[in-house]
């Protein structure tokens, strides 16, 4: 208490501080200090108020965000909220949707610029991952059913707020629509670095990399961007661009030949899965229906986004077609999408050099249930201009090869059938294909045309007309293939109209007939054939061929002249150890046996087992070919060849051990040459002296000594039949441990004797003696049954062959 306070002295009567100043002391600054306190208190109060306000705003912002999310059927989890200059920043945002189980979004940062009414006038999302899982149609439907604000509904889902998205990765494991008790995988969609901006009625969407993977294909788009205009809630596509776009098609996966069943689960019955059938892709009754439905939806989508006034172009698209380890490149190409009143047209046009007509594929997608039509045309155009590279599908020198295409295709309104017609021509094609020839083939020119209808479920193919042209030679055909589960029915007709033999040779690239330099032909050739086959009725299989072969060799290079086989010659064969060795053959060589020194039973065995019409055909046996094809079709695998003795000799004398088209073509002409030059006896003598009777065992002389210890002249009927029966597979023998034949093979030889007697190649007495004979390894014929077995006669080491006990083939 001050000195005057208790004394009732009015405050106003007290002297002012200045009136009691102490001399020499500075004046008091108390009033100035009180002003500073008030400012400081005001600042502190303001900061506290701002902090409280910010805290309240953050709470309100979090609460409003969560409420707005719930209003849209979503859930939000937010790690932190902060305030910036006109911005509310949400970090670590996790978005869920209870009605969409496969959806989740983890967003790094969401910046919201609120308006005066606390609605978002600008939203910016930076970084994060969005995951989706489920059927495409189902996910889209569930998103469309999420609740919206009334203002959004009135504007068709479009608002005036500005939206910016960048740095988002998207992963969508998609499935096709449900098929009853199962779903089929439809692939995966991924976006890396996705971005989106929407402002002033323009929406731009892009990504660093977009990848869509589906069964049988994949699409990659690098630095792609789409721009669309928004008006009245409708988006209209304005432009497409990309630094690079690649469409990959896997033919094995697309056709269902990659060993993967399309659809089904491990627990479902096999009957509900796509069925397997011979001669083609898996049967699937829903394949065409689903394709038609996808195209219908695509048409609807494009109709909804394409502008009415002008087409939209997409440049620089590359296509890669794969099959196994091989691939084919095409591109860059241009894609143009155009909207018309009743349909949408999508066209793909290749690049082209000046003066050339590019290849163009145009697909018309109707907005209703009409057929989907496609048309392709263009060329001649070099393969290199199309983007094909050396090495693609074994091709080389693609800068010279040219292609011309003209064709149409139509997918029926119900999706059940595809009708194809048209023609494609390739000129100067060069390819390295082991199935064609050992060496690369250059300068191949051919054309293929026709008219056919395919059932999209894989059950039927109708080829009304087929034409294949190679030079001046034409192959024509028609036919039908019907397929069901495990069965197939085929009816086909093929013919080669009358052609000059010289044209046949001239139309064939030299790489396919490398031995024929200097060889010429004359005469004409024609062929016609029919095949009828039903796996359910194999006994009714019919194969018929007819034709006229008037070809003659008029000139031959010295290296091919058959006269050189009338004296000793050298050739390369495979030894007992599997390695190639050089051996000498021909008259005058150590093991050579003239035909007159061979038992007459040996030619009989050749006729019975190898070539029934050897002495009457001209080197080609149409009836034997018909029978072999019938047997192969009935068995469902290759069980019998149709080669004649003359054809086998041509292979042994001239050609390497390879299965190529080149070998077959050369074999045919060389067979003609041998028949024309050597005659039947000369061919048979050569044949018996060069064919393989066991590992490293060539010729009838060494074979007779090895198996029976006799000369070829001393061979009995049973021994002759046995030796010739080895020719289809000379690596196995048919002796038991005691050296006698297995029971099955002995019975087989007796059956062959009956055939020889029936065709009057052996007499009654010869048949009777042969039926009594016991064939024993290392022992000559006519031994009494009680004679003991020769020791060691069975050993696989002695024979150099593998023993075999299974039943023999039919004759």
Secondary structure, DSSP 8 states (H G I E B T S, - for coil): --TTGGGT--GGGS--GGGG--TTS----HHHHHHHHHHHHHHHHHHHHHHHHHHHHHHHHHHHHHHHHHHTT-EEEEEEEEEETTEEEEEEEEEE-TT-TT-EEEEEEEEEEE-TTS-EEEEEEEEEEEEEEEEHHHHHHHHHTS---HHHHHTTT--S-EEEEEEEEEEEEEE---BTTB--EEEEEEEEEEEEEEETTEEEEEEEEEEEEETTEEEEEEEEEEEEEEETTEEEEEEEE-SEEEEEEEHHHHTT-SS--SS--TTS-GGGS-B--SSSS-B-TTHHHHHHHHHHHHHHHHHHHB-SSS-EEEEEEEEEEEETTEEEEEEEEEEEEEE-SSEEEEEEEE---TT----EEEEEEESSSS-EEEEEEEEEEEHHHHT--TTGGGB--TTT-EEEEEEEEEE-TTSSEEEEEEEEEEEEEEE--TTT-SS-EEEEEEEEEEEEEEETTSSEEEEEEEEEEETTEEEEEEEEEEEETTEEEEEEEEEEEEEEHHHHHHTS-GGGSGGGTT-EEESEEEEEEEEEEEGGGGGG-EEEEEEEE--EEEE--GGG-GGGGGS-EEEEEE-TTS-EEEEEESTTSTT---GGGS-HHHHHHHHHHT-TTTTTSSS--HHHHHHHHHHHHHHTS-------HHHHHHHHHH--S---HHHHHHHHHHHHHHHHHHHHHHHHHHHHHHSEEETTEESHHHHHHHHHSS-GGG--HHHHHHHHHTGGGTTEE-B-TTSBB-HHHHHHHHHHHHHHHHTTSS-HHHHHHHHH---BTT--SS--TTS---TT-S-HHHHTSEE--S-----
